[in-house]
Amino acid sequence: MTATIATIAELGYQQASFARIAERAGLSSTRLISYHFDGKDELIGQAIATIYGDLSRFMHERVSAQRTASGALEAYIRSLVEYLGGHRAEMRAATEIFLNFRPEGGTAVQEAATDLASLAHLERLLEWGQESGEFRPFSTRVMAMTVQRSLDGLPFLLEADPGADLAEYADELAALFARATRA
């Protein structure tokens, strides 16, 4: 997986062939990849699952440690920005996959990203804040979409401006959404 992700990050999705991945991994043959994966679709699917699984664990540790909804929302924002900053190759690979991967007979990653179920965890966090009185009344769907999409754009910003100040980005977003949700 490490070689697959690094190859996609460096060369792009279209150039990430089994041969190039095997070369990066130090494998003598692409058959060693084929032995474990039925094809490129399965390999790419596992790569994206690996990236998002790691991201999910990273964020879960930080968000679940919070005892208030406002703390959890801030941790959600800051931990995602922190992860993106520390895992740029993985995020570059995920972006390449997002923009280019079309599995045969499956759902494109882009289509999966528009699945409203992907916002459920954030909507629950926002509902918790409303129920506890920390957050004002608002549409949790609209707010969850706004929070998530402001974070989804960060990999594109980093491609355009690799030197972007991520601490400032996290500070601004945390402050913005604290004001937007405050009771």
C-alpha positions, 0 to 999 in steps of 0.5 A: 500500500505504501508503494501504491500511495507514493507512486500515485502521489508522485506520478499521478493516477494515470501513470501508476501502473503495476510495473511502477508500483512494483519497482517502487516497492522493490518487487521483482515482478508485478505478479506479486501484486496480482497475487494479492489484488485481482486488478488495479481497481481492487488495489486502488480501492484498498489504497483509498481505504487505507488512507481514509482508515488512517485519517479516521483513526487519527481524527477519532482519537482527537475528537472523541477525547473532547467533553463538549460539542464545541471542543469536538467541533474544534478538534474535528477541524484542527485534526483534519488540517493537522493530518492533511499537513502531515500526510501530504503525499497521502492526500495528493494520492487521495485527490488523484484517486478522487479525480480519476478512479472509476472502478469497473461496475462500481461507484466512483469515489466522487459519487461516494463523496456526495453520499449524505451518509458521509456527513452523519458523524458531523451532523450528530456532533452538531445535534449534540451541541444543539441539544446541550445548548452550546449551539444555536438552532440551525440546519445541521445538514447545511452546517455539516456540509459547510464545515466538511467542504471547507476542509475538503478544499484544503488538499487543492489549496496545498497543491496551489500553495504548498507553503500555505500556513496550515496553523492559520487555516485551522485557526481561522476555520475553528474561529469561523465555525465557533462563531457560526454555531455559538448559541 
